[in-house]
Amino acid sequence: MSDVIIIGAGPAGLTAAITCAKKRLNVLVIDEYFKPGGRLLGQLYEQPDGTWWNGLEESKKLYEEAVNLGVHFKLETPVTNIIKENDQWVVFTDKEIFKTNHLLLATGSAESHVPIPGWTLPGVMSVGAAQVMTNVHRVKPGKRGVIIGINVLSAAIAMELNLAGVEIACLTLPQQNIISNDLSNPKKVFESLLHVAHMAPSPFVKLGSKFMVNDFMKELGLTFYPNNGFKMWGIPIQLKKAVIEIYGEQEVEGVVIAQVNKDGEVIKGTEEKIEADFVCISGGLYPLVELAALAGCPFRYIEELGGYIPLHNEKMETPVEGLYVAGNITGIEGAKVAAAQGRLAGLTIANNFGKDIDEHDINSAIRTVKETRENAYIQFHPEIEKGREKVQEEYERYISSCSKQNETSLAL
């Protein structure tokens, strides 16, 4: 039996494991992937200070530190079920069964997908798959590709593929359908791009984004947005075009693209073909919360955080005793925020375990999470702080409701 079990070996899980191990807790980390690091593995970008953020190197450092502190790892080990039995968490895997009183879920996020005619052809993949192939396995997904879906994730990965010498013909919208929703709406996508304009190498794009302060200016900006798009890293970002088909006989040979109006509707007669040997589809990220559901944790849908979120407080505790969450399971953010949450969760677990933890250290860790969020280079959702406030309000409301129910039960 372990003092703490952490499911997920991404930045949140690894940092939490290190924090707990430093407090002399016996820690087990379980992950289904063959290598620790999670989404951190594929990240590679230049930071504002000119240094490079290399996810592979960061993962290696965290893993080695954890191992040196005595953390145990079970990789290539999918978790199949979680139950609570006699105040203990029982974690079932396809290899063994593990038990603990303190369980941290740091399961991260998964990619959403948008169906497009031809998307089952060999050579079509998620944008995250292309990132892992290139940055982790050092295998190019192809020579020339098209990325369907314009968002923070696809923009960042397009830059990484460009750095690896992979030609990206364009980033463009998916055709409007019942699933694509805002992903195919030029205005909505344009607004989301304003949050990554600082990443653009073009001073013109950076400067222009600062004037988009109200709806009128945004409408004006979209109206005069070039049909062939602005270029970032030499890649056209096409807000006024959408892919309506991926074509090819036995594999991807290209896409059919067409102009769209301001509402995302295809303008007939504007279709053209773009040759490509691979296509990436990017529908954004959503929190992986299935295990939290198995554990009986309550949820709320928080749009600003990317989907259904397990209720938790500022200390990363859920309403379920002995259950904690950290990282993208709590809302879609970057690796640095996830790591800060992991350290906070580790301190909270150690404190609840009975270790002598100064309350000042926990409060300081809470502030660090907020400061890391405020200074984040990449924001996946524009109103992330509003989403965090909603989670806290819902958590407090839930705890208050449970207290009133208990009082009523005792009165009866």
WODA-V130354 format. One record per residue. N is the residue number from 1. SS is DSSP state (helix for helix, strand for strand, loop for the rest). PSI is psi in degrees with one decimal (none if undefined). BURIAL is 1 if it has 16 or more other ideal C-beta (glycine too) atoms within 10 Angstrom, else 0. Layout:
BEGIN
<<N;SS;PSI;BURIAL> <N;SS;PSI;BURIAL>>
END
This chain:
BEGIN
<<1;loop;134.4;0> <2;loop;150.5;1> <3;loop;-39.4;1> <4;strand;136.1;1> <5;strand;130.9;1> <6;strand;124.8;1> <7;strand;111.3;1> <8;loop;118.9;1> <9;loop;36.7;1> <10;loop;-165.9;1> <11;helix;-37.4;1> <12;helix;-47.5;1> <13;helix;-43.2;1> <14;helix;-42.9;1> <15;helix;-38.3;1> <16;helix;-41.8;1> <17;helix;-44.2;1> <18;helix;-44.6;1> <19;helix;-44.7;1> <20;helix;-41.6;1> <21;helix;-35.0;1> <22;helix;-23.6;0> <23;loop;15.7;1> <24;loop;40.6;0> <25;loop;147.7;1> <26;loop;112.8;0> <27;strand;135.3;1> <28;strand;128.7;1> <29;strand;128.5;1> <30;strand;133.4;1> <31;loop;144.1;1> <32;loop;-17.4;1> <33;loop;160.1;1> <34;loop;-8.9;0> <35;loop;137.0;0> <36;loop;153.4;1> <37;loop;-27.6;1> <38;helix;-141.2;1> <39;helix;-13.0;1> <40;helix;-30.3;1> <41;helix;-36.3;1> <42;helix;-1.9;1> <43;loop;135.1;1> <44;strand;110.6;1> <45;strand;158.9;1> <46;strand;132.4;0> <47;loop;163.7;0> <48;loop;-30.1;0> <49;loop;3.0;0> <50;loop;-10.9;0> <51;loop;163.5;0> <52;strand;135.5;0> <53;strand;110.7;1> <54;strand;104.9;0> <55;helix;-36.2;1> <56;helix;-45.1;1> <57;helix;-41.3;0> <58;helix;-41.5;1> <59;helix;-44.3;1> <60;helix;-43.8;0> <61;helix;-46.7;0> <62;helix;-43.4;1> <63;helix;-46.8;1> <64;helix;-39.3;0> <65;helix;-42.7;1> <66;helix;-45.8;1> <67;helix;-42.1;0> <68;helix;-24.6;0> <69;loop;-1.6;1> <70;loop;11.7;0> <71;loop;135.6;1> <72;strand;139.9;1> <73;strand;138.6;1> <74;strand;92.7;1> <75;loop;166.8;0> <76;loop;40.9;0> <77;loop;88.6;1> <78;loop;139.7;0> <79;strand;128.6;1> <80;strand;-21.4;0> <81;strand;156.0;0> <82;strand;130.3;1> <83;strand;161.2;0> <84;strand;127.7;0> <85;strand;115.5;0> <86;loop;48.7;0> <87;loop;12.5;0> <88;strand;145.0;0> <89;strand;129.1;1> <90;strand;118.0;1> <91;strand;117.5;1> <92;strand;132.7;0> <93;strand;175.7;1> <94;loop;2.7;0> <95;loop;-48.2;0> <96;loop;173.6;0> <97;strand;133.3;0> <98;strand;152.6;1> <99;strand;149.8;0> <100;strand;164.4;1> <101;loop;-14.4;1> <102;strand;116.2;1> <103;strand;122.8;1> <104;strand;125.8;1> <105;strand;114.9;1> <106;loop;54.7;1> <107;loop;-9.3;1> <108;loop;-141.3;1> <109;strand;169.8;1> <110;strand;163.8;1> <111;strand;140.5;1> <112;loop;151.7;1> <113;loop;151.0;1> <114;loop;119.4;1> <115;loop;134.8;0> <116;loop;137.5;1> <117;loop;124.8;0> <118;loop;4.0;1> <119;loop;-4.4;1> <120;loop;-0.7;0> <121;loop;143.3;1> <122;strand;133.1;0> <123;loop;-7.4;1> <124;strand;131.5;1> <125;strand;169.1;1> <126;strand;157.6;1> <127;helix;-30.0;1> <128;helix;-35.2;1> <129;helix;-40.8;1> <130;helix;-37.4;1> <131;helix;-46.3;1> <132;helix;-43.2;1> <133;helix;-44.9;1> <134;helix;-51.3;1> <135;helix;-27.5;1> <136;loop;-51.4;0> <137;loop;-6.9;0> <138;loop;38.5;0> <139;loop;122.2;0> <140;loop;136.0;1> <141;loop;-17.0;1> <142;loop;-174.5;1> <143;loop;-38.7;0> <144;strand;123.6;0> <145;strand;166.8;1> <146;strand;133.7;1> <147;strand;121.1;1> <148;strand;118.1;1> <149;loop;115.6;1> <150;loop;108.5;1> <151;loop;-178.8;1> <152;helix;-44.6;1> <153;helix;-49.7;1> <154;helix;-34.1;1> <155;helix;-43.1;1> <156;helix;-42.0;1> <157;helix;-32.5;1> <158;helix;-40.2;1> <159;helix;-41.2;1> <160;helix;-41.7;1> <161;helix;-38.1;1> <162;helix;-40.9;0> <163;helix;-31.0;0> <164;loop;2.8;1> <165;loop;18.1;0> <166;loop;126.3;1> <167;strand;127.8;0> <168;strand;114.1;1> <169;strand;-38.7;1> <170;strand;158.7;1> <171;strand;128.8;1> <172;strand;173.4;1> <173;strand;157.0;1> <174;strand;156.1;1> <175;loop;143.3;1> <176;loop;128.3;1> <177;loop;-175.5;0> <178;loop;-22.3;0> <179;loop;-36.2;0> <180;loop;-35.0;1> <181;helix;-122.6;0> <182;helix;-19.6;0> <183;helix;-21.1;1> <184;helix;9.4;1> <185;loop;110.7;1> <186;helix;-40.2;1> <187;helix;-45.4;1> <188;helix;-41.9;0> <189;helix;-39.5;1> <190;helix;-44.4;1> <191;helix;-39.9;1> <192;helix;-32.6;1> <193;helix;-24.5;1> <194;helix;-22.9;1> <195;helix;-6.8;1> <196;helix;12.2;1> <197;helix;-27.4;1> <198;helix;-17.6;0> <199;helix;-15.5;1> <200;loop;136.7;1> <201;loop;-16.0;0> <202;loop;119.7;0> <203;helix;-31.3;0> <204;helix;-44.8;0> <205;helix;-43.7;1> <206;helix;-46.0;0> <207;helix;-44.1;0> <208;helix;-35.3;1> <209;helix;-26.9;1> <210;loop;-18.8;0> <211;loop;-7.9;0> <212;loop;69.5;1> <213;loop;-11.2;0> <214;loop;172.8;0> <215;helix;-36.5;0> <216;helix;-47.0;0> <217;helix;-35.8;0> <218;helix;-40.9;1> <219;helix;-40.4;0> <220;helix;-43.3;0> <221;helix;-41.1;1> <222;helix;-37.8;1> <223;helix;-41.9;0> <224;loop;9.1;0> <225;loop;128.3;1> <226;loop;143.4;0> <227;loop;-35.4;0> <228;loop;1.9;0> <229;loop;160.6;1> <230;strand;155.4;1> <231;strand;134.6;0> <232;strand;123.7;1> <233;loop;28.9;1> <234;loop;4.9;0> <235;strand;123.3;1> <236;strand;127.9;1> <237;strand;102.8;1> <238;strand;99.5;1> <239;strand;-14.3;1> <240;strand;17.1;1> <241;strand;153.5;1> <242;strand;147.3;1> <243;strand;125.0;1> <244;strand;-12.9;1> <245;strand;143.3;1> <246;strand;125.0;1> <247;strand;161.4;0> <248;loop;154.2;1> <249;loop;-63.9;0> <250;loop;-14.6;0> <251;strand;175.2;0> <252;loop;129.6;1> <253;loop;-16.9;1> <254;strand;-171.1;1> <255;strand;155.4;1> <256;strand;124.4;1> <257;strand;147.5;1> <258;strand;154.6;1> <259;strand;149.8;1> <260;strand;155.4;1> <261;loop;-174.4;0> <262;loop;-18.1;0> <263;loop;1.1;0> <264;loop;6.1;1> <265;loop;136.1;0> <266;strand;135.0;1> <267;loop;109.6;0> <268;loop;144.0;0> <269;loop;0.1;0> <270;loop;9.4;0> <271;loop;144.0;0> <272;strand;159.7;0> <273;strand;141.6;0> <274;strand;123.1;1> <275;strand;139.3;0> <276;loop;152.2;1> <277;loop;1.6;1> <278;strand;155.6;1> <279;strand;133.8;1> <280;strand;136.7;1> <281;strand;129.3;1> <282;loop;110.9;1> <283;loop;13.2;1> <284;loop;-174.3;1> <285;strand;153.2;1> <286;strand;150.7;1> <287;strand;138.6;1> <288;loop;100.9;1> <289;loop;7.9;1> <290;helix;-41.9;0> <291;helix;-33.0;1> <292;helix;-35.1;1> <293;helix;-42.4;0> <294;helix;-33.4;0> <295;loop;-4.2;1> <296;loop;19.5;0> <297;loop;136.2;1> <298;loop;153.6;1> <299;strand;161.4;0> <300;strand;145.6;1> <301;strand;117.8;0> <302;strand;100.7;1> <303;helix;-37.4;0> <304;helix;-14.6;1> <305;helix;-1.2;1> <306;loop;5.9;1> <307;strand;-151.9;1> <308;strand;130.1;0> <309;strand;131.5;1> <310;strand;131.7;1> <311;loop;137.2;1> <312;loop;158.7;1> <313;loop;-173.1;0> <314;loop;-21.0;1> <315;loop;5.0;1> <316;loop;19.0;1> <317;strand;139.0;1> <318;loop;170.8;1> <319;loop;-12.6;1> <320;loop;123.1;1> <321;loop;131.5;0> <322;loop;6.5;1> <323;strand;129.0;1> <324;strand;159.3;1> <325;strand;151.4;1> <326;loop;151.4;1> <327;loop;-156.8;1> <328;helix;-10.0;1> <329;helix;-21.5;1> <330;helix;0.6;1> <331;loop;146.4;1> <332;loop;112.5;1> <333;loop;-174.0;1> <334;loop;173.6;1> <335;helix;-34.9;1> <336;helix;-37.2;1> <337;helix;-41.8;1> <338;helix;-42.7;1> <339;helix;-40.6;1> <340;helix;-39.3;1> <341;helix;-37.7;1> <342;helix;-43.2;1> <343;helix;-42.1;1> <344;helix;-44.8;1> <345;helix;-39.8;1> <346;helix;-42.2;1> <347;helix;-40.7;1> <348;helix;-43.3;1> <349;helix;-46.0;1> <350;helix;-40.2;1> <351;helix;-44.8;1> <352;helix;-24.6;1> <353;helix;-22.0;1> <354;loop;4.2;0> <355;loop;152.8;0> <356;loop;90.5;0> <357;loop;125.3;1> <358;loop;130.1;0> <359;helix;-28.8;0> <360;helix;-36.8;0> <361;helix;-40.0;0> <362;helix;-44.7;1> <363;helix;-37.2;0> <364;helix;-39.0;0> <365;helix;-35.8;1> <366;helix;-43.9;1> <367;helix;-37.5;0> <368;helix;-39.9;1> <369;helix;-46.4;1> <370;helix;-42.3;0> <371;helix;-39.6;0> <372;helix;-39.7;1> <373;helix;-46.1;1> <374;helix;-32.9;0> <375;loop;7.9;0> <376;loop;134.4;0> <377;loop;-37.1;0> <378;loop;127.3;1> <379;loop;120.7;1> <380;loop;-26.0;1> <381;loop;134.3;1> <382;loop;-25.6;0> <383;loop;47.6;0> <384;helix;-38.1;1> <385;helix;-37.9;0> <386;helix;-40.4;0> <387;helix;-40.9;1> <388;helix;-39.7;1> <389;helix;-38.3;0> <390;helix;-43.0;1> <391;helix;-44.4;1> <392;helix;-42.2;0> <393;helix;-43.8;0> <394;helix;-37.0;1> <395;helix;-48.2;1> <396;helix;-38.3;0> <397;helix;-40.6;0> <398;helix;-45.3;0> <399;helix;-41.3;0> <400;helix;-41.5;0> <401;helix;-41.5;0> <402;helix;-38.1;0> <403;helix;-41.2;0> <404;helix;-38.0;0> <405;helix;-39.1;0> <406;helix;-39.4;0> <407;helix;-39.8;0> <408;helix;-41.2;0> <409;helix;-41.9;0> <410;helix;-36.8;0> <411;helix;-33.8;0> <412;loop;none;0>>
END
